[in-house]
Amino acid sequence: MQQILDVIMEAEKAPDHAEQLRKLSGVTIPTTYEGVVVRAEESTMFDGLSTAEKDPRKALHVQEVPTPEVGPGEALIAVMASAINYNTVWTSIFEPMSTFGFLKRYGKVSELTARHDLPYHVVGSDAAGVVLKVGAGVTRWKAGDQIVAHCLSVELEEAAGHDDTMLDPQQRIWGFETNFGGLAQLALVKANQLMPKPAHLTWEEAASPGLVNSTAYRQLVSHHGANMKQGDVVLIWGASGGLGSYATQMALNGGAIPVCVVSSPDKAELCHRMGAELVIDRAAEGYKFWADKHTQDPSEWKRFGARIRELTGGEDPDIVFEHPGRETFGASVFVAKRGGTIVTCASTSGYEHQYDNRYLWMSLKRIIGSHFANYREAWEANRLIDLGRIHPTLSKTFPMDQTGQAAYDVHRNAHQGKVGVLCLAPATGLGVRDQEKRSQLLNSITRFSGV
């Protein structure tokens, strides 16, 4: 592993860094590597505890694991940095189910996928790094290429996936429903998960947008999602968080009018820094959409809707960007305008949603389910990062041996934007290839840093 890192670090300051990285084609691939794992033997460790009581730090371990063989159409990458997504939190607390069920089912697909069915699960659905080796049939990528990886893993052997790869019956999220994920020194991906690393970003910055940026793109911009247009009023829950911070930028970049919902003055300030003008601090204004565990309070929906119209000059949201789920969904359906769209991609506060269907059917509203992004959407979202139209929202970076703490912070919502993890990278700030472009965009790139 040290030989791999030495080549990458020698290329760091070399003017011909791309050529220097080609030396990785001659490096011996180590037989083992360190990865962040959950263990099948511990999958019942939190039984009987509430979600809030479950601690990712107890379930996430850094351990040495065997390096998988690289199969046809695959690539092995040296991971310089990764990031925490909520699916890693779910994996670490074994909710809503243990991911070992996913690995077992995937292992039955073919002899190649059988490698994923193991008593440990290397987690993580983001990565920035360098290609080490490619399998048979891979022509676009070669050893030394600097890449980021998106998390769509799909077999594409059935017709259903060829119009929209998210509809493939064997669609999975890498590092969550497959093994050998990105929170590790090495990672195994399908070669069509690879995209060019934006040259003006550090490794940890480049690793942080992947999952959430692509998810927000499909959810808001794509015709598979809300198909946002200029002038749309877009209500964004958790607008300074890992997902919402990209939705906020995309709304602004696309000429829409974001109404950002946050839970503290600090988070409101971050939204203003991104350029948003309309912000609701739901904690300060005391919204309580549930009177108790079983009963929602429609009067609070109405108060919330009135506040939105006060900010927008009387307009209701054309689009509601949903991901908290149970806690907010009733309010989301209520406040969307007549003919409006509620687009949902997650349920971090609970999967069983309740809403008053009269406000949906009688006002001709739509609910759209949205999950990650297809290949084209992921590339388009990454292009926006590369162009400097959308920026990373990285607030803090942990070393790999503190991944449990990083996931704990996300579980407790004690973070802003995205939380990064250094894997092979020995320090933050490495990997920048285009300093001139970076200097022009620095204030936007670093506006979440240290918050």
C-alpha positions as CSV (number, residue, x, y, z in Angstrom):
1,M,0.0,0.0,0.0
2,Q,2.9,2.3,0.8
3,Q,4.2,1.9,-2.8
4,I,0.9,3.0,-4.2
5,L,0.8,6.0,-1.9
6,D,4.4,6.9,-2.7
7,V,3.7,7.0,-6.5
8,I,0.6,9.2,-5.9
9,M,2.5,11.6,-3.6
10,E,5.5,11.9,-5.9
11,A,3.0,12.9,-8.6
12,E,1.4,15.5,-6.3
13,K,3.9,18.3,-7.2
14,A,5.2,17.0,-10.4
15,P,4.3,19.2,-13.5
16,D,3.6,16.0,-15.4
17,H,1.6,14.5,-12.6
18,A,-0.7,12.6,-15.0
19,E,2.3,10.8,-16.6
20,Q,3.8,10.2,-13.1
21,L,0.5,8.5,-12.1
22,R,0.8,6.1,-15.0
23,K,3.6,4.4,-13.0
24,L,0.7,2.8,-11.0
25,S,0.3,0.3,-13.8
26,G,3.5,-1.4,-12.6
27,V,2.7,-1.4,-8.9
28,T,2.0,-4.7,-7.2
29,I,-1.6,-4.7,-5.9
30,P,-1.5,-5.6,-2.2
31,T,-3.3,-8.8,-1.1
32,T,-5.1,-7.0,1.7
33,Y,-6.2,-3.4,2.6
34,E,-7.9,-1.5,5.4
35,G,-11.6,-0.8,5.1
36,V,-14.4,0.4,7.3
37,V,-16.7,-2.5,7.9
38,V,-19.8,-3.7,9.8
39,R,-19.8,-7.3,10.8
40,A,-22.6,-9.8,10.3
41,E,-22.0,-11.3,13.8
42,E,-22.9,-7.9,15.3
43,S,-26.1,-7.2,13.3
44,T,-28.3,-7.7,16.3
45,M,-26.2,-5.6,18.7
46,F,-28.8,-2.8,18.8
47,D,-31.9,-4.9,19.1
48,G,-34.4,-3.3,21.6
49,L,-32.9,0.2,21.3
50,S,-34.6,3.2,19.8
51,T,-33.0,4.7,16.6
52,A,-31.7,7.6,18.6
53,E,-29.9,5.3,21.1
54,K,-28.0,3.3,18.4
55,D,-24.4,4.4,18.1
56,P,-22.5,4.0,14.8
57,R,-19.2,4.2,16.7
58,K,-19.9,0.8,18.1
59,A,-20.6,-0.9,14.8
60,L,-18.1,0.6,12.4
61,H,-14.7,-1.0,12.5
62,V,-11.5,-0.4,10.6
63,Q,-10.0,-3.8,9.7
64,E,-7.8,-5.5,7.2
65,V,-9.7,-7.3,4.5
66,P,-8.7,-9.3,1.4
67,T,-8.4,-7.5,-1.9
68,P,-11.1,-8.7,-4.3
69,E,-10.2,-9.9,-7.8
70,V,-11.0,-7.4,-10.5
71,G,-13.6,-8.9,-12.9
72,P,-14.7,-8.0,-16.4
73,G,-16.0,-4.5,-16.7
74,E,-14.7,-3.5,-13.2
75,A,-12.0,-1.3,-11.8
76,L,-9.9,-1.3,-8.6
77,I,-9.2,2.2,-7.3
78,A,-6.9,3.7,-4.7
79,V,-9.3,5.7,-2.6
80,M,-7.7,9.0,-1.4
81,A,-10.9,10.3,0.3
82,S,-14.5,9.4,0.8
83,A,-17.5,10.9,2.6
84,I,-20.4,10.0,4.9
85,N,-23.9,9.6,3.6
86,Y,-27.0,8.7,5.5
87,N,-26.9,5.2,4.0
88,T,-23.7,4.6,6.0
89,V,-25.6,5.7,9.1
90,W,-28.4,3.2,8.3
91,T,-25.9,0.5,7.6
92,S,-24.1,1.1,10.9
93,I,-27.3,0.9,13.0
94,F,-28.7,-1.9,11.0
95,E,-31.9,0.0,10.0
96,P,-34.3,-0.5,8.5
97,M,-32.6,-3.9,8.1
98,S,-29.2,-5.4,8.1
99,T,-27.3,-4.9,4.8
100,F,-26.1,-8.5,4.9
101,G,-29.5,-9.4,3.4
102,F,-28.6,-7.2,0.4
103,L,-25.2,-8.8,0.0
104,K,-26.7,-12.3,0.2
105,R,-29.2,-11.6,-2.5
106,Y,-26.6,-9.9,-4.7
107,G,-24.3,-12.9,-4.2
108,K,-26.9,-15.1,-5.9
109,V,-26.9,-13.2,-9.2
110,S,-23.8,-14.7,-10.7
111,E,-20.4,-16.3,-9.9
112,L,-18.9,-12.8,-10.1
113,T,-21.3,-11.2,-7.6
114,A,-20.8,-14.1,-5.2
115,R,-17.7,-12.3,-4.0
116,H,-19.9,-9.7,-2.3
117,D,-21.6,-12.2,0.1
118,L,-19.2,-12.0,3.0
119,P,-19.4,-11.9,6.8
120,Y,-18.2,-8.3,6.7
121,H,-19.4,-5.3,4.7
122,V,-16.9,-2.6,3.5
123,V,-19.2,0.4,3.4
124,G,-19.2,3.8,1.7
125,S,-20.9,5.2,-1.4
126,D,-18.5,8.1,-2.3
127,A,-14.9,8.1,-3.4
128,A,-12.2,10.2,-5.1
129,G,-8.9,8.5,-6.1
130,V,-6.8,7.0,-8.8
131,V,-7.4,3.9,-10.9
132,L,-5.0,1.0,-10.2
133,K,-6.3,-1.7,-12.4
134,V,-9.1,-2.4,-14.8
135,G,-10.8,-5.6,-15.8
136,A,-11.3,-7.2,-19.2
137,G,-13.3,-5.1,-21.6
138,V,-12.6,-1.8,-20.0
139,T,-11.3,0.7,-22.6
140,R,-12.2,4.2,-21.3
141,W,-10.1,4.1,-18.1
142,K,-6.6,3.0,-17.3
143,A,-4.2,2.9,-14.4
144,G,-3.3,6.4,-13.2
145,D,-6.6,8.1,-14.1
146,Q,-7.8,10.5,-11.5
147,I,-11.5,9.8,-10.8
148,V,-14.5,10.2,-8.7
149,A,-17.0,7.3,-8.4
150,H,-20.8,7.6,-8.4
151,C,-22.7,4.9,-6.6
152,L,-25.0,3.4,-9.2
153,S,-24.2,-0.3,-9.6
154,V,-26.4,-2.0,-12.2
155,E,-26.1,-5.2,-14.3
156,L,-27.8,-3.8,-17.5
157,E,-28.6,-7.3,-18.7
158,E,-32.4,-6.7,-18.9
159,A,-34.3,-4.4,-21.2
160,A,-35.9,-2.5,-18.3
161,G,-32.7,-0.7,-17.5
162,H,-31.9,0.7,-20.9
163,D,-34.2,3.7,-20.9
164,D,-33.5,4.7,-17.3
165,T,-30.8,2.6,-15.6
166,M,-32.4,3.3,-12.2
167,L,-35.2,1.0,-13.4
168,D,-33.0,-2.0,-14.0
169,P,-34.2,-4.9,-11.9
170,Q,-30.6,-5.4,-10.6
171,Q,-30.0,-1.7,-9.7
172,R,-28.1,-1.3,-6.5
173,I,-26.3,1.4,-4.5
174,W,-22.6,0.6,-4.3
175,G,-21.2,0.4,-0.8
176,F,-24.7,0.0,0.7
177,E,-26.3,-2.9,-1.3
178,T,-22.9,-4.1,-2.6
179,N,-19.6,-4.8,-0.9
180,F,-16.1,-3.2,-1.3
181,G,-17.3,0.4,-0.8
182,G,-15.5,3.7,-0.7
183,L,-14.6,4.1,3.0
184,A,-11.4,2.1,2.5
185,Q,-7.9,2.3,1.1
186,L,-9.0,0.4,-2.0
187,A,-12.5,0.0,-3.6
188,L,-13.9,-2.2,-6.3
189,V,-16.4,-0.5,-8.7
190,K,-17.9,-1.2,-12.1
191,A,-15.9,0.8,-14.6
192,N,-19.0,2.7,-15.7
193,Q,-19.2,4.2,-12.1
194,L,-16.1,6.3,-12.8
195,M,-16.1,9.9,-13.8
196,P,-13.3,12.5,-14.2
197,K,-12.2,14.2,-10.9
198,P,-12.7,18.0,-11.1
199,A,-9.1,19.3,-11.3
200,H,-9.7,22.3,-9.1
201,L,-10.8,20.3,-6.0
202,T,-8.9,18.5,-3.3
203,W,-9.4,14.8,-2.9
204,E,-11.8,15.3,0.1
205,E,-13.7,18.0,-1.7
206,A,-14.1,15.9,-4.8
207,A,-15.3,12.9,-2.9
208,S,-18.0,14.8,-1.0
209,P,-20.6,15.7,-3.8
210,G,-21.0,12.3,-5.5
211,L,-24.1,10.7,-4.0
212,V,-26.0,13.8,-2.8
213,N,-25.2,16.0,-5.8
214,S,-26.4,13.4,-8.3
215,T,-29.5,12.6,-6.1
216,A,-30.4,16.3,-5.9
217,Y,-29.9,16.6,-9.7
218,R,-32.3,13.8,-10.5
219,Q,-34.8,14.9,-7.9
220,L,-35.0,18.5,-9.0
221,V,-33.6,19.0,-12.5
222,S,-34.2,15.8,-14.4
223,H,-37.4,15.0,-16.2
224,H,-37.4,11.8,-14.1
225,G,-37.9,14.1,-11.1
226,A,-39.5,17.5,-10.6
227,N,-38.3,18.9,-14.0
228,M,-37.6,22.3,-12.3
229,K,-37.8,25.4,-14.5
230,Q,-36.8,29.0,-14.1
231,G,-39.0,30.9,-11.6
232,D,-40.3,27.8,-9.7
233,V,-40.7,28.2,-6.0
234,V,-38.8,25.3,-4.4
235,L,-39.3,24.4,-0.8
236,I,-36.1,22.7,0.4
237,W,-36.1,20.8,3.8
238,G,-32.7,20.7,5.5
239,A,-31.4,23.2,3.0
240,S,-27.9,23.4,4.6
241,G,-27.5,19.7,5.0
242,G,-25.7,17.1,2.9
243,L,-28.5,16.8,0.4
244,G,-30.3,20.1,0.8
245,S,-27.2,22.2,0.3
246,Y,-26.9,20.8,-3.3
247,A,-30.6,21.3,-3.9
248,T,-30.3,24.9,-2.8
249,Q,-27.4,25.5,-5.2
250,M,-29.2,23.8,-8.1
251,A,-32.3,25.9,-7.5
252,L,-30.3,29.1,-7.6
253,N,-28.2,28.0,-10.5
254,G,-31.3,27.0,-12.5
255,G,-33.2,30.3,-11.9
256,A,-35.6,28.9,-9.4
257,I,-36.5,30.5,-6.0
258,P,-35.5,28.4,-3.1
259,V,-37.3,28.6,0.2
260,C,-34.8,27.1,2.6
261,V,-36.0,25.3,5.8
262,V,-33.3,24.9,8.5
263,S,-33.1,24.3,12.2
264,S,-30.7,26.9,13.6
265,P,-29.4,30.5,12.9
266,D,-26.0,29.0,11.8
267,K,-27.7,26.9,9.2
268,A,-29.7,29.9,8.0
269,E,-26.5,31.9,7.6
270,L,-25.1,29.1,5.4
271,C,-28.1,29.3,3.1
272,H,-27.6,33.1,2.8
273,R,-24.0,32.5,2.0
274,M,-25.1,30.2,-0.9
275,G,-27.2,33.1,-2.2
276,A,-30.6,32.1,-0.9
277,E,-32.8,35.0,0.3
278,L,-35.8,33.2,1.7
279,V,-35.0,31.1,4.8
280,I,-37.2,29.7,7.5
281,D,-35.7,28.6,10.9
282,R,-38.2,26.1,11.9
283,A,-36.8,25.7,15.4
284,A,-36.9,29.4,16.1
285,E,-40.4,29.7,14.7
286,G,-41.5,26.7,16.7
287,Y,-43.2,24.5,14.1
288,K,-44.5,21.3,15.6
289,F,-46.2,19.3,12.9
290,W,-47.1,16.4,15.3
291,A,-49.3,17.0,18.4
292,D,-48.1,13.6,19.7
293,K,-46.5,10.4,18.2
294,H,-49.7,9.5,16.5
295,T,-51.5,12.7,15.6
296,Q,-50.5,15.5,13.2
297,D,-51.5,19.1,13.8
298,P,-53.0,20.6,10.6
299,S,-53.1,24.0,12.1
300,E,-49.3,24.0,12.0
301,W,-49.4,23.0,8.3
302,K,-51.5,26.1,7.8
303,R,-49.2,28.3,9.8
304,F,-46.2,27.0,7.9
305,G,-47.9,27.6,4.5
306,A,-48.8,31.1,5.5
307,R,-45.2,31.8,6.4
308,I,-44.0,30.5,3.0
309,R,-46.5,32.8,1.2
310,E,-45.4,35.7,3.3
311,L,-41.8,35.2,2.1
312,T,-42.7,34.6,-1.6
313,G,-45.3,37.3,-2.0
314,G,-48.2,35.0,-1.9
315,E,-47.0,32.0,-3.8
316,D,-47.1,28.4,-2.8
317,P,-44.2,26.0,-3.7
318,D,-44.2,24.6,-7.2
319,I,-41.9,21.9,-5.9
320,V,-41.3,20.5,-2.4
321,F,-37.9,18.8,-2.1
322,E,-38.6,16.1,0.5
323,H,-36.2,13.8,2.4
324,P,-37.0,14.0,6.1
325,G,-40.1,11.8,5.6
326,R,-42.5,11.1,8.4
327,E,-41.9,14.3,10.4
328,T,-42.5,16.6,7.5
329,F,-44.4,14.8,4.8
330,G,-47.9,15.8,5.9
331,A,-46.9,19.5,5.8
332,S,-45.1,19.0,2.4
333,V,-48.3,17.7,0.8
334,F,-50.4,20.5,2.3
335,V,-48.1,23.4,1.3
336,A,-47.4,22.4,-2.3
337,K,-49.3,24.6,-4.7
338,R,-52.3,23.4,-6.7
339,G,-50.8,21.1,-9.4
340,G,-47.5,21.1,-7.6
341,T,-45.0,18.3,-7.1
342,I,-43.6,16.7,-3.9
343,V,-40.5,14.8,-4.9
344,T,-39.1,12.5,-2.2
345,C,-35.8,10.5,-2.0
346,A,-35.5,9.4,1.6
347,S,-37.1,9.2,5.0
348,T,-34.5,10.1,7.6
349,S,-37.1,10.8,10.3
350,G,-39.2,7.7,9.5
351,Y,-40.5,5.6,6.6
352,E,-44.2,5.5,7.3
353,H,-45.6,8.8,5.9
354,Q,-49.0,10.2,6.8
355,Y,-50.8,13.0,4.9
356,D,-54.3,14.1,4.2
357,N,-55.1,12.8,0.7
358,R,-57.8,15.4,0.1
359,Y,-55.0,18.0,-0.3
360,L,-53.3,15.8,-2.9
361,W,-56.2,14.6,-5.1
362,M,-58.4,17.6,-5.0
363,S,-55.6,20.0,-5.8
364,L,-54.1,17.7,-8.4
365,K,-50.7,17.5,-6.8
366,R,-48.2,14.8,-7.5
367,I,-45.8,12.7,-5.4
368,I,-42.7,11.5,-7.2
369,G,-40.3,8.9,-5.8
370,S,-36.7,9.6,-6.7
371,H,-33.7,7.4,-6.0
372,F,-30.0,8.4,-6.7
373,A,-29.5,9.0,-10.4
374,N,-28.9,7.2,-13.7
375,Y,-25.6,7.2,-15.4
376,R,-26.3,10.2,-17.6
377,E,-27.7,12.3,-14.6
378,A,-24.6,11.4,-12.5
379,W,-22.3,12.6,-15.3
380,E,-24.4,15.8,-15.8
381,A,-24.3,16.5,-12.1
382,N,-20.5,16.0,-12.0
383,R,-20.1,18.3,-15.0
384,L,-21.7,21.1,-13.0
385,I,-19.1,20.5,-10.2
386,D,-16.3,20.6,-12.8
387,L,-17.6,23.8,-14.4
388,G,-17.7,25.5,-11.0
389,R,-21.5,26.0,-11.2
390,I,-22.1,23.8,-8.2
391,H,-19.6,23.6,-5.3
392,P,-18.8,21.1,-2.6
393,T,-20.3,21.7,0.8
394,L,-17.6,20.0,2.8
395,S,-17.6,21.2,6.4
396,K,-15.3,18.8,8.2
397,T,-13.0,15.9,7.4
398,F,-12.1,12.9,9.6
399,P,-9.3,10.4,9.4
400,M,-10.5,6.9,8.4
401,D,-10.0,5.5,11.9
402,Q,-12.6,8.0,13.1
403,T,-15.3,7.1,10.6
404,G,-17.5,6.0,13.4
405,Q,-17.4,9.5,15.0
406,A,-18.1,11.0,11.6
407,A,-21.2,8.8,11.1
408,Y,-22.3,9.5,14.7
409,D,-22.2,13.3,13.9
410,V,-24.4,12.7,10.8
411,H,-26.7,10.5,12.8
412,R,-27.1,13.2,15.4
413,N,-27.5,16.0,12.8
414,A,-24.5,17.7,14.4
415,H,-23.0,18.6,11.1
416,Q,-23.4,21.0,8.2
417,G,-23.2,20.1,4.5
418,K,-21.1,17.0,3.9
419,V,-18.6,15.2,6.2
420,G,-15.5,13.9,4.5
421,V,-13.1,11.0,5.4
422,L,-9.5,10.7,4.4
423,C,-8.6,7.2,3.3
424,L,-5.1,7.0,1.6
425,A,-4.6,10.8,1.6
426,P,-2.2,11.6,4.4
427,A,-3.5,15.1,4.8
428,T,-6.2,17.5,3.6
429,G,-5.6,19.9,0.8
430,L,-4.0,17.5,-1.7
431,G,-5.0,16.6,-5.2
432,V,-5.5,20.0,-6.7
433,R,-4.4,20.1,-10.4
434,D,-5.9,23.5,-11.5
435,Q,-4.8,26.1,-9.0
436,E,-5.9,29.0,-11.2
437,K,-9.5,27.9,-11.5
438,R,-9.5,27.0,-7.8
439,S,-8.4,30.5,-6.8
440,Q,-11.2,32.0,-8.8
441,L,-13.8,29.8,-7.0
442,L,-12.2,29.5,-3.6
443,N,-14.7,31.5,-1.6
444,S,-17.6,29.3,-2.9
445,I,-15.6,26.0,-2.5
446,T,-14.8,26.7,1.1
447,R,-17.9,28.4,2.4
448,F,-18.9,25.4,4.5
449,S,-15.3,24.8,5.8
450,G,-15.1,24.5,9.6
451,V,-18.7,25.2,10.3
